[in-house]
Amino acid sequence: MLKAKQLFALGVLLAITQIPAFAQSGVNGLNTATTTLRTYVDPVTNISLVIGGIVGIVGGIRVYSKWNSGDQDINKELMGWGGSCVFLVVSSLVIKSFFGL
C-alpha cells in the first residue's frame, strides 16, 4: 500500500515538472497565430465596411420604395436594415479594437 502512494506521488511530481516544458512551445505558437491574424484584420474590416455600405444602399432603396408605395410597415423595415448596417460597422470597429489596431 505504501509503494502505491509513493508511485502516485512520483507520477504527480513528474507530471507537474513536464508542464512548463510544453507551455513554451504553446507560447510560440500563440505568438505566431496572433501575428498571422493581425495581417488579416485590416482586409476583413474593410470588407465588413464595404458590405455594410452595400446593405445600407439596398436597405435605403427598399425603405424608399415602401414609403412611396404607402406601405404601413416602414418602421420595421427601417429598423431591420438600419440595425444590420450598424452591426456591420460596429463589428468592424470591435474587431480592430480587439486586436489593438
Summary of the structure (lengths in Angstrom):
residues: 101
radius of gyration: 27.1
end to end distance: 59.3
largest distance: 88.1
contacts: 236
relative contact order: 0.10
helix: 92%
strand: 0%
